[in-house]
Amino acid sequence: MSRPSVAVLVFPGTNSEVETVDACVDAGMDARAVLWSDPPSQLRDYAAYVLPGGFAYEDRVRAGAIAAKSPSVAVVAEQAAAGKLVLGLCNGAQIVAEAGLIGPVAIAHNLPAGHFQCKIVEVELSASPARCPITAALPPGARLKMAMAHGEGRFTGNPQFFDGLERDGRITFRFVGGAPNGAMHAAAAVCNEGGNVLAIMPHPERVAWNYNLAFEEPRLRGMDPMRPSTSGSLFASLARALKG
């Protein structure tokens, strides 16, 4: 079976594209970095899109705001409307939100910290795996270790709208033990109504292999360091969804 093609979008200031491409490739996808300067029309040839972390355009105005207005993201939005899968990771999640791909959901400065926070966190799949194709191959209630590294990562919005997200299973992942960034409903990830667009604030790609977590989990030190971690399973689930 051929590997599904995945575009990893790169903007000035993106800094997590290498590990994102590697995580996708290890999971069985043909992932390639696509630069902001490449012809946007070429993006239509890909089966799915991953928007990685970093500080696109130096997070001017708001995190993700300028990249969200780019011709590349316009094509991604067009293809998302046609049903293709889109995964936004940290800065990529901010871009997805700024582009309106997950509805009237804002991503604001962390509270109560009010500053950049960097730590390993655990998130739990809080919706039915089948609600979002990207998570469909994960077990119910799956817990994944991820790297939280953001200053603007708090999912927020109208309280009634967030109640609706809860009822509709669109709060895909929740921080275990409460949200360090003050996100409403402890949301770590939110999907769109169709389920094909997923915005995740912590980074799964930065801890996608055992060696990334061995400093924190001694039990991993005697295991294959290149074996996918719990976060690696998210990319495997994306690959499975693309392979049908």
Secondary structure, DSSP 8 states (H G I E B T S, - for coil): ----EEEEEE-TTB--HHHHHHHHHHTT-EEEEEETTS-GGGGGG-SEEEE--B-GGGG-SSTTTTGGGSHHHHHHHHHHHTT-EEEEETHHHHHHHHTTTTSS-EEE--TTT-S-EEEEEEEEE-S-GGGSGGGTTS-TT-EEEEEEEESS-EEE--HHHHHHHHHTT-EEEEETTS-TT--GGGEEEEE-TTS-EEEESSBSGGG-BHHHHTTT-GGGGGS-TTSB-TTHHHHHHHHHHHH-
